[in-house]
């Protein structure tokens, strides 16, 4: 939905830090949690020292563009006969094994990479297919490869390639679309979900005529899960009229001659609205979306220039944008893991834990709920799902504790404080005052910290616990700051605070 009710009135001019509007821990986490999957402590420290948001955004996007897709697995283009032969040869490797391997690969990429795979996830919820529908592990890989390859590339080429990919053809019945029996399913979703939006610049006749124009992609040589190619004999050679333009259009014409030239403004606005809602706020700002759309058109539907404009802007870094989105299951688990960088027991299959956890919490990768994808936002936090989110974070904390208790102290030491009152950035926390330590921890994990005094004091009380007497936290002239980060109970204190943070509502925002 496009709305003018957004409280964020900042422009798309580049954000330049000032003493009144400094570059700090909150803004760095905001950038990394939205554009990637969180930042490690070392990345936060490096960004603070760089103090150049625009240069950082450029470097993140440049790295993503240069990143090649994940390597093709041995089975990446197998047909069903080949999978069945492999299953006979190795009873441990059934179809679910290969399908789960594809999902494990996606989770692994989230953990290792940033911007490219954040966009891959975004597009998987735009050009939706459901792994449960086509069932083929090879189709799953081919689809994922396309998402990675085009994630920051040209949107028009993306639309073209995804529409004649085997997984999409099977998912939306394109492989059944022939001159004698046109199937309108893909034509409808091409406009409604992929390029224009519902009832925006097309009618039922346009869908019918488009379905005829994209007939013929049905040839499989009777090999299940094999490549689907064009069969001229199944193509409708009739004249079609789409958006008032007539001709013997084929698939290439639909994309490159009719759709993008005739509906460029609608496409740009629809896609930029989705980008804004996903990366900035569910409440969209019409004026900002219009400027993004113009950038999209001016750059021939290249995705990267729009991202650079948005993520460098005062609008993106405005306080109203920070903490305005509810974290998805992938966000809350992957970001927490990346931001802590905790070592876990080697015996734990962390990839499988994440894959299963996000599925249970409602975000089964490569298998959204339906063709419209995950709706996100408040759908992520029903009472049952919220309890699961708390327990998943606590499971990670417990695993880390069982592996190495000392790393809980190591994490706190050197934690970035952010910007001090005089504008000087302190990136190495050695403070002994417990309030400063707790504030630094809360600022690190919560998008806006914890501003409410009562809630802050509650978190402070959790951290203090009953490990040390109250006078340990009360400096005096004789023995100032008896409590220090070197005390033996500090890891236990941080452990307890992390358990508490898991339930703090602000922790579930980004």
C-alpha positions, 0 to 999 in steps of 0.5 A: 500500500502506498501512503502519505501518512509516513512520519519519515519526511527526510529526503533521498539526499545522501546522509552525511553525519553531523554532530547533531545526527551522528554515525553510530552503532544504531545506524550501522546495525540498521544498515546491515540488518536491512541490506544484509543479515546483520554485522559482526562486531568487527564490521561495526567497529570498522564502519564506525571508524570509517564514518562514511555511510555512502562509501560503505553502501557502495562497497557492500553493493559492489561486493554483492555485484561481484559475487558469483552464484553458489557452485552448481551441485552435481545434481543441478540439472538431473532429471527424475530418472537420474535422481531415482538411479542415485537413490537406488545406488545410495539409499540414504540420499532420497529426494528429500535429501537433495531438496534439503541440501538446496535449502541448507545451501541457502541458509549457508549463503545467508550466514556467509554473505550479505547483500546479494543473498538478502536480495536473493531472499527478497526476490524469492518472495516476489518471483514466488515458486513453491518447492513442494509443488514442482518437487524437483531438487534440480528445478529448486537449484535452477530457480535459486541460481537465477535469483542469485544471478539476477539479484542486483542486475537488470529487472527486465532481464530477470523477468524474461529469464524467470518466466521461461525457467523450468521451475516457474513454467511448472509452478504456474502451468506454463508448460501446459500453455499451448495454442489449442489450450492456452493456460492463463495462469502465468500471464495473470501472475506476470502482471498481477504479482511480478510487474504491475500489481493487482488491477494496475494497467491491464484487463482480462483481455490483456491476460488472455492475449498474453497467454496466447503470446507465451504459448509453446514452452512445453517441450520436455522430450517426455523426461520428467524434471528435464529441461523445458524448451520451446516447441514451435508447433505448440505456439499460437500464430494468431494476432494478439492485442495487448495494451492496445498494441497488435501483432503476432507476439511471442514471449520475447515481444511480450517482455521487450516490445509490449510490457516494459515499453508500454507500462514502464511507469507502472512497473517501476512504481510497483517494484519500488513500492515493494522495495521500500516496504521491505527495506524501509517501512511497511508504511510507504512514502509516495514521494520517495517511491516516485523518485526511486521509480524514476531512478529505476526507469532512468537506469533502464531497470537496473536494480543496483542504482535504486538500492544505492540511492535508497540506502545512502539517503537521509530517508533511510537513516532517519530515526523513523525508519529504524526499528520500523520492521518486524524481523522475519524468522531468518532475520532474528536467528541469522542476524543474532548469530552473526552479531554475536559470532559465538562459537558453538559445539562442533557436534551441533549442525547449525545449518540444519538448526537454522533451516528447521527453526525458520521453517517451524517459525513460518519461513520455509526457505524456497517454499513460501506459503502460496504464490503471493509469498510470505506477507511478513510483518505481524504475521511473524509474531502470533503468540505461538510463533513468538514463544518459538522465537524466544526459545530459538534464541535461547537455544543458540545462547545455551549452545554457545555457553556449553561450548565456551563460557569465556566468550561471553566476557570476550564479547562485551570487552571492546563492545562499541559504545557509539558516540559520546556527548562530545561527538568523539566516537569510542569503539572500545568498551573498557568501562567499569560502570555497570550502567554503561556496560548494560546500555552498550549491550542493549544499544548493540542488540536493540534497534533504538536501544532501550529508552524507557527508564523502567525497562532499562532498569529492569534489564539492569536488574537482570544483569546485576542479578544476585551474583554480587552485593549491591555495594559492588556497583557503588563506587566510593572514594576508598574502593571505586567500582568494585565490580569490573568486567574481569570478575568471574561472574560477568559471563553469567551476567551477560548470559542472563541478560541475553535470555531477557533480551530474547523477550524484549519486544524491541529485539524483534524489530529491525 
